[in-house]
Amino acid sequence: MSVSPAIAAQTTSVTWRIDDHTGADVLADPTPWVKAYEEVYAHALHLPDHNDPTFAERLAFSAGREGFRLTSCHADGVLAGFAYGYTLPASTGWWNGFTPLPGVDADEMTAERPGRTFAMCEALVPTAFRRSGIVERAFPFLIRGRTEERVAGLVAETNAHALDLTLRNGWTHVGDVEPHPGWRRHHALIMPLR
């Protein structure tokens, strides 16, 4: 784990701390991340999106991939959110079943080559910290120093708040995809990194 320089900052009466975690860090003790996920999504754990595969399985898969990074944010020592992702390999299932929006070239959008895309697999903010600006505060640290051309993310089609938040922060909705069989459709989003 590494602490991002100069970001354990005092803002109003809250001390924010942002840390980067490697795949080895996460695999050594996935408990805090799994526990936070299960608490935030307790109401939806029955949905295939949240249990097939389980979050613990998805996290372990991602943590073993090249370019993995999990960035966490704590407020006065309490987990206020985290996001993680990895570099998509040239042969990836990320884009399987992609349906482009009008005007989007599906072949160009889904063509992966080494180092093209950082896939943001999950971003989670506990209820107590929503609408606190945590996404705007912490997301830049997840992608800082990345060498990929772009970042890709998925938002469940029923999550209008997350879609609005990503679009307000520089992402572009390029189409839709079903990430795993039986999951809800998700909006596919892209943001350039260079």
C-alpha positions, 0 to 999 in steps of 0.5 A: 500500500502506498499513501498518495503524497500530499493528500492526507489533507484537513478540509473543514473538520474532516481529515481525508486520506487517499491510499493506493493498494496493489493486487498483492495488498488486496489479495492478502486481506480482501475483507475490508473491501468485501465487507464494505461492498456487502454493506452498501449493496445489502438490499441488492445482493440477491441480483445476479449483478451482485452475486454471480460471480460474487464481489469477492470473486470479481475482486480476486480476479481483478487484483490478479490482473496486470495494472491493477490499482485500488484507491481508497479514501478514508474520512477521519479513519472511516472508509468513505469509498474505493474504486479499482481497475486494471489494464484490459488485455488485448483479448478481453471479454469486457466488450462482449455483446457491446451495442454502440450508440448511433455514431459510435464505431463499434469496431474501433471502440472495442478494439483493444491493444496492449495498454489502450484501456484502464478498466474501472471495475468498481466504484463504491461510496457508502451512503453516509459519504454520498453527495460529499464530493468524494468521487470528484476528490478521489477519482483523479488519484485512481487514474493519476499516472496511468499510461493507458489512452482511456478509462472505461467503466460500466454503470447499471442501466437503472443507476441514473445517479451514477450515470449522471455523475460520470457524465458530469465528470467527463465520461462519454456514454458510448453504448451498452453491454451485458457484463455477465450472462443474466446481469442487467444491461450496463451503460458503457462509458469512456473517458480519455486519459491523454 
